């Protein structure tokens, strides 16, 4: 055995690798399970990187950072980095004996397509869009599930008007709640109104994994995932756990919202998720009496992103009332212009996903 091939050098290599944050995340590449086997031969380090969901430009960045960090060690002169797509369940060899088996992206049994609904910031009506999109897809004849991944601020139970508790199945599996023909899972089903969610990241990540792997979804054409606002660890975990077939970004027209939207767009691109388009919520207000339109938050913001605009949803009272009452507008008033807009968005999402449209119209 080479004199450098000792636990001490491997420990120090792992410590250096922990200094490398994954772009767009607050966590390092070791914690995220991206580091595979590490070997030391003479004055060279050989590092394997799991590249199943890493975009090429991000991989180039990580190669440079790994080389930069490891060559600070006096024993290491040369660094060789091998990128590979690991097999599901392969153990993590990155130098931390406490790591669990790496969870590579794997299909959810019975689920044909997974769509992620995201927003760069809160307050843009992302969950309202996700709920009505799921219901619209169901109304078009598709079998649909809705996963509320906003663990800290779950709102799907309220918007869907149900306080049911998911049934327990065998082997610690969970049956989703059914409402309006859509299968639902949300942390809101397991909390009372007074329970603060103050968990740290690893616990939240394990809940998201449980919702993906331990819920008995049966046969679904679409699983719509309502992501939390921003570009944090939940979105990255989702992209690394399962193959996402498309991402939809929700925004409002004003420039301050669009600044955050670009982060959401970059997140999807970095994890190789096709961007199906953008939905502009609260796009305008139309007076119910005179029918005059007012662009309260500005106009044309969604077009500035370069993405296909899937729909422009106006600001109307019926949407807010329906969400508060647990009767989304697509269900309570399917002939309403806003409901018809959501039906149109759903048709475009189906068409875009089937055609695998490019991420940008540039």
Secondary structure, 3 states (H helix, E strand, C coil): CCCCCCHHHHHHHHHHHCCCECCCCCCECCCCCCEEEEEEECCEEEEEEECCCCCHHHHHHHHHHHHHHHCCCCCCCEEEEEEECCCCCCCCCCCCCCCCCCCCCCCCCCEEEEEEEECCCCCCCHHHHHHHHHHHHHHCCCCEEEEECCCCCCCHHHHHCCCCCCEECHHHCEECEEECCEEEEEHHHHCCCCCCCCCCHHHHHHHHHHHHHCEECCCEEEEEEECCCCCCHHHHHHHHHCCCCEEEEEECCCHHHHHHHHHHHHHHHHCCCCEEEEEEEEEEEECCCCCCEECCCCCCCHHHHCCCEEEEEEECHHHHHHHHHCCCHHHHCCCCHHHHHHHHHHHHHHHHHHHCCCCCCC
